[in-house]
Amino acid sequence: MEGFGDRLKQARKAKELTQKELGEKVGITKNQVCQYESEKSYPSYDALIKLCTILDTSADWLLGIPDKKDILQT
């Protein structure tokens, strides 16, 4: 199962952004992006919203929250 860090890295690479570039767009450091991707820390609510907007993805997907349909099928 993919975790938050894996999904964040996947979305960042899909947008062809480096950790530094993503950090600059969000207003955080490259080190913070690295910490998120390694799941040593997690973004604040505000940073999560910015990440979702910049990476054009949902918080549900980044956080690994399954669709209701997926839950009902298991």
PyRosetta script that sets phi, psi and omega in degrees:
from pyrosetta import init, pose_from_sequence

init()
pose = pose_from_sequence("MEGFGDRLKQARKAKELTQKELGEKVGITKNQVCQYESEKSYPSYDALIKLCTILDTSADWLLGIPDKKDILQT")
pose.set_psi(1, 129.6)
pose.set_omega(1, 179.1)
pose.set_phi(2, -72.9)
pose.set_psi(2, 137.6)
pose.set_omega(2, 176.0)
pose.set_phi(3, -96.2)
pose.set_psi(3, 179.5)
pose.set_omega(3, 179.9)
pose.set_phi(4, -54.9)
pose.set_psi(4, -47.5)
pose.set_omega(4, -177.2)
pose.set_phi(5, -60.7)
pose.set_psi(5, -42.3)
pose.set_omega(5, 178.8)
pose.set_phi(6, -63.6)
pose.set_psi(6, -42.6)
pose.set_omega(6, -178.8)
pose.set_phi(7, -68.5)
pose.set_psi(7, -39.6)
pose.set_omega(7, 177.8)
pose.set_phi(8, -61.5)
pose.set_psi(8, -46.6)
pose.set_omega(8, 180.0)
pose.set_phi(9, -62.5)
pose.set_psi(9, -42.9)
pose.set_omega(9, 178.9)
pose.set_phi(10, -60.5)
pose.set_psi(10, -45.5)
pose.set_omega(10, -179.5)
pose.set_phi(11, -66.7)
pose.set_psi(11, -40.1)
pose.set_omega(11, 179.0)
pose.set_phi(12, -62.6)
pose.set_psi(12, -45.8)
pose.set_omega(12, -179.2)
pose.set_phi(13, -67.5)
pose.set_psi(13, -34.0)
pose.set_omega(13, 177.6)
pose.set_phi(14, -63.0)
pose.set_psi(14, -30.3)
pose.set_omega(14, 177.3)
pose.set_phi(15, -89.9)
pose.set_psi(15, 3.5)
pose.set_omega(15, 179.2)
pose.set_phi(16, 55.7)
pose.set_psi(16, 46.0)
pose.set_omega(16, 178.0)
pose.set_phi(17, -111.3)
pose.set_psi(17, 142.3)
pose.set_omega(17, 171.3)
pose.set_phi(18, -81.8)
pose.set_psi(18, 168.0)
pose.set_omega(18, 176.2)
pose.set_phi(19, -59.7)
pose.set_psi(19, -40.0)
pose.set_omega(19, 179.9)
pose.set_phi(20, -63.7)
pose.set_psi(20, -46.1)
pose.set_omega(20, -179.7)
pose.set_phi(21, -62.6)
pose.set_psi(21, -43.5)
pose.set_omega(21, 178.5)
pose.set_phi(22, -63.6)
pose.set_psi(22, -44.2)
pose.set_omega(22, 178.3)
pose.set_phi(23, -57.3)
pose.set_psi(23, -43.8)
pose.set_omega(23, 179.5)
pose.set_phi(24, -62.6)
pose.set_psi(24, -40.1)
pose.set_omega(24, -179.7)
pose.set_phi(25, -68.4)
pose.set_psi(25, -34.2)
pose.set_omega(25, -178.7)
pose.set_phi(26, -84.1)
pose.set_psi(26, -25.0)
pose.set_omega(26, -176.7)
pose.set_phi(27, 91.6)
pose.set_psi(27, 30.0)
pose.set_omega(27, 177.3)
pose.set_phi(28, -129.0)
pose.set_psi(28, 173.9)
pose.set_omega(28, -179.1)
pose.set_phi(29, -86.2)
pose.set_psi(29, 162.3)
pose.set_omega(29, 174.0)
pose.set_phi(30, -58.3)
pose.set_psi(30, -39.0)
pose.set_omega(30, -179.5)
pose.set_phi(31, -61.9)
pose.set_psi(31, -38.2)
pose.set_omega(31, 178.4)
pose.set_phi(32, -65.1)
pose.set_psi(32, -41.5)
pose.set_omega(32, 177.4)
pose.set_phi(33, -61.0)
pose.set_psi(33, -43.8)
pose.set_omega(33, 178.0)
pose.set_phi(34, -60.3)
pose.set_psi(34, -42.1)
pose.set_omega(34, 178.2)
pose.set_phi(35, -62.7)
pose.set_psi(35, -40.5)
pose.set_omega(35, 177.9)
pose.set_phi(36, -64.1)
pose.set_psi(36, -45.3)
pose.set_omega(36, -176.9)
pose.set_phi(37, -67.5)
pose.set_psi(37, -28.1)
pose.set_omega(37, 177.8)
pose.set_phi(38, -93.7)
pose.set_psi(38, 1.9)
pose.set_omega(38, 178.4)
pose.set_phi(39, 58.2)
pose.set_psi(39, 34.2)
pose.set_omega(39, 173.4)
pose.set_phi(40, -87.3)
pose.set_psi(40, -19.3)
pose.set_omega(40, 172.6)
pose.set_phi(41, -153.5)
pose.set_psi(41, 169.6)
pose.set_omega(41, -176.8)
pose.set_phi(42, -130.4)
pose.set_psi(42, 152.3)
pose.set_omega(42, -176.7)
pose.set_phi(43, -71.3)
pose.set_psi(43, 155.7)
pose.set_omega(43, 171.5)
pose.set_phi(44, -69.0)
pose.set_psi(44, 168.4)
pose.set_omega(44, 177.6)
pose.set_phi(45, -56.0)
pose.set_psi(45, -47.2)
pose.set_omega(45, -179.2)
pose.set_phi(46, -63.1)
pose.set_psi(46, -42.4)
pose.set_omega(46, 179.4)
pose.set_phi(47, -66.4)
pose.set_psi(47, -37.0)
pose.set_omega(47, 178.2)
pose.set_phi(48, -62.3)
pose.set_psi(48, -43.1)
pose.set_omega(48, 177.5)
pose.set_phi(49, -60.7)
pose.set_psi(49, -44.7)
pose.set_omega(49, 179.4)
pose.set_phi(50, -63.9)
pose.set_psi(50, -42.4)
pose.set_omega(50, 178.4)
pose.set_phi(51, -59.2)
pose.set_psi(51, -45.6)
pose.set_omega(51, -179.6)
pose.set_phi(52, -62.7)
pose.set_psi(52, -41.6)
pose.set_omega(52, -179.7)
pose.set_phi(53, -65.7)
pose.set_psi(53, -48.3)
pose.set_omega(53, -178.1)
pose.set_phi(54, -66.4)
pose.set_psi(54, -39.7)
pose.set_omega(54, -177.0)
pose.set_phi(55, -89.0)
pose.set_psi(55, -1.0)
pose.set_omega(55, 177.8)
pose.set_phi(56, 53.8)
pose.set_psi(56, 52.2)
pose.set_omega(56, 179.3)
pose.set_phi(57, -140.4)
pose.set_psi(57, 168.8)
pose.set_omega(57, 179.7)
pose.set_phi(58, -93.7)
pose.set_psi(58, 155.2)
pose.set_omega(58, 174.8)
pose.set_phi(59, -63.5)
pose.set_psi(59, -37.3)
pose.set_omega(59, 178.7)
pose.set_phi(60, -56.4)
pose.set_psi(60, -46.8)
pose.set_omega(60, -178.9)
pose.set_phi(61, -65.2)
pose.set_psi(61, -47.7)
pose.set_omega(61, -179.5)
pose.set_phi(62, -59.2)
pose.set_psi(62, -38.8)
pose.set_omega(62, -177.4)
pose.set_phi(63, -83.8)
pose.set_psi(63, -6.0)
pose.set_omega(63, 178.1)
pose.set_phi(64, 77.3)
pose.set_psi(64, 25.9)
pose.set_omega(64, 178.5)
pose.set_phi(65, -82.5)
pose.set_psi(65, 120.1)
pose.set_omega(65, -177.3)
pose.set_phi(66, -72.7)
pose.set_psi(66, 154.9)
pose.set_omega(66, 173.7)
pose.set_phi(67, -62.5)
pose.set_psi(67, 151.3)
pose.set_omega(67, 177.1)
pose.set_phi(68, -58.2)
pose.set_psi(68, -35.2)
pose.set_omega(68, 179.5)
pose.set_phi(69, -62.2)
pose.set_psi(69, -39.5)
pose.set_omega(69, 179.6)
pose.set_phi(70, -64.1)
pose.set_psi(70, -39.7)
pose.set_omega(70, -179.4)
pose.set_phi(71, -65.5)
pose.set_psi(71, -41.6)
pose.set_omega(71, -177.5)
pose.set_phi(72, -69.0)
pose.set_psi(72, -26.0)
pose.set_omega(72, -177.6)
pose.set_phi(73, -81.9)
pose.set_psi(73, -13.8)
pose.set_omega(73, -178.3)
pose.set_phi(74, -92.3)
pose.dump_pdb("model.pdb")
